[in-house]
Amino acid sequence: MKKIKKSTWLCVALFIYVTAMAIYLVPRNTQVSNMEKYATVGFSYVIVLILWLVLRKKEKLTEKRHRDLEESKKNK
């Protein structure tokens, strides 16, 4: 069975969490404007996207480092 990458499962979990909190809390909050509500939710989605990009880059760098180490061991 293929292992699910951390960048995938963590960001999916955060995406589901942000969506659930938006569905539950945005209609109930009457103290702030609609613009502020949707800007907060949108900003949360942007943060999740940035986290996904950073984690993917980190995973790719780690994989490259492991490949380079394996190649150097084979060449010795």
C-alpha positions in Angstrom: 0.0 0.0 0.0 1.3 3.4 -1.0 2.1 5.8 1.9 0.2 9.1 1.9 2.6 12.0 2.0 2.5 14.4 5.0 1.9 17.4 2.7 -1.3 15.7 1.4 -2.9 14.4 4.5 -2.1 17.4 6.7 -3.4 19.9 4.2 -6.5 17.9 3.5 -7.2 17.7 7.2 -6.7 21.5 7.7 -8.9 22.2 4.6 -11.7 20.1 6.0 -11.3 21.8 9.4 -11.4 25.3 8.0 -14.4 24.5 5.9 -16.3 22.9 8.8 -15.5 25.9 11.0 -16.6 28.3 8.3 -19.9 26.5 7.8 -20.5 26.4 11.5 -19.3 29.8 12.7 -19.7 32.3 9.8 -23.5 32.3 9.9 -23.6 32.5 13.7 -21.2 35.5 14.1 -23.2 38.7 13.9 -20.6 41.1 15.4 -18.4 41.5 12.3 -19.2 42.4 8.7 -19.7 39.9 6.0 -16.6 41.1 4.2 -14.5 40.4 7.3 -16.0 36.9 7.7 -15.2 35.9 4.1 -11.8 37.5 4.1 -10.9 35.5 7.2 -12.0 32.3 5.6 -10.2 33.1 2.4 -7.0 34.0 4.2 -7.2 30.6 6.0 -7.4 28.8 2.7 -4.4 30.8 1.4 -2.5 29.7 4.5 -3.4 26.1 3.9 -2.2 26.4 0.2 1.1 28.0 1.2 1.6 25.2 3.8 1.0 22.6 1.1 3.5 24.2 -1.2 6.2 24.5 1.4 5.7 20.9 2.6 5.8 19.6 -1.0 9.1 21.5 -1.6 10.5 20.1 1.6 9.6 16.5 0.7 11.1 16.9 -2.8 14.4 18.2 -1.3 14.4 15.3 1.2 13.9 12.8 -1.6 16.6 14.4 -3.7 19.0 14.3 -0.8 18.3 10.6 -0.3 18.9 9.9 -4.0 22.1 11.8 -3.9 23.3 9.8 -0.9 22.4 6.5 -2.5 24.3 7.5 -5.7 27.4 8.5 -3.8 27.3 5.2 -1.9 27.1 3.3 -5.2 30.0 5.2 -6.8 32.4 4.4 -3.9 
